[in-house]
């Protein structure tokens, strides 16, 4: 007969099964779970050098005979340990008693490992308590006078939290594993926690990589969408420009409007060409650019006689232009502190009004003859032709 001091190598060579699970049919769900947990555990190499996995026998068919079959007895004899699943149901099962006694005939009692899944240890049940709360079968108590069971109960003490219960059941599992591998439970738990930390770091790293990948894909999708929108605008601009060119000789007004729409969609070469060609090819020829503002021109107005043009700009100034000469008249009219958004002449053309984002409306004297008279009074002489041209833009 082997005993608790047997080496791991001898046990592997002598026994087909590391453990035989004896259980009541009512505890079958737990027994199957326990078999999966034990056989699925991969021991660390520094604890179990060959890293072999446990072999657990669990008879899952209904027992119809009155005695243990020869096959069951053979499996019991071929097992290094017997795990007895203890509960009030187990106490009522005569099969557990028979299997426990059969195992005790061939193996040392230290190889009998009780686990408790319901009820209470018999020693904790007082005389005035219900006997049916006892968990340890009588035949087990004959083999182990005071059974010490790994505790897998859902709740073993009042007030125990779910987290505490899970940790207790985790330690119970490793207590069994340590006995079956004949090693130290503390080492197994230490290695398991190290594994879990490593796994958590890997999971965190994978999660971070996935987040980065998703972010990259999102950026890529946004950029692609932006590029797709840009290409769509360019295509629309070119299409409208082509339509504008085709209609220039037949419907000039529609051609110009299509050219404007093309330029609004995208300032493509085709749109600019269609717009300029349309203007230059029409009776309304573009023959001059008036340059003087340093910002966008936001408003324009002609004087009643059509000889003077006023322009208000983003540069906060108003400029007067001689329409016939295509020249700026005098210096820019400065006074606003923000963009000039509107300009208009009085009916007699002598006063210009300007409105601005600075919430001010300003009136300007734009009568050239009054400028001349004022200059004469200040200079006390006539202006020379050169002075008129330089300062007033007139002769």
Buried (B, 14 or more C-beta within 10 A) or exposed (E): EBEEEBEBEEBEEEBEBBBBBBBBEBBBEBBBEBBEBBBEBEBBEEBBEEEEEBBBBBBEEEBEEEEBEEEBBEBBBBBBBBBBBBBBBBBEBEBBBBBBBBBBEBBEEEBBBBBBBBBBBBEEBEEEEEEEBBBBBEBBBEBBEEBEBBBBBEEBEEEBEEEEBEEBBEBBBBBBBBBBBBBEBEBBBEBBEEEEEEEEEEEEEEEEEEEEEEEEEEEEEEEEEEEEEEEEBBEBBBBBBBBBBEBBEEEBEEBBBBBBBBBEBBEBEBBBBBBEBBBEBBEEEEEEEBEBBEEEBBBBBBBEEEBBBBBBBBBBBBBBBBBEEEBBBBEBBEBBEEBBBBBBBBEEBBBBBBBBBBEEEBEBEBBBEEBBEEBEEEEEEEBEEEEBEEEBBBE
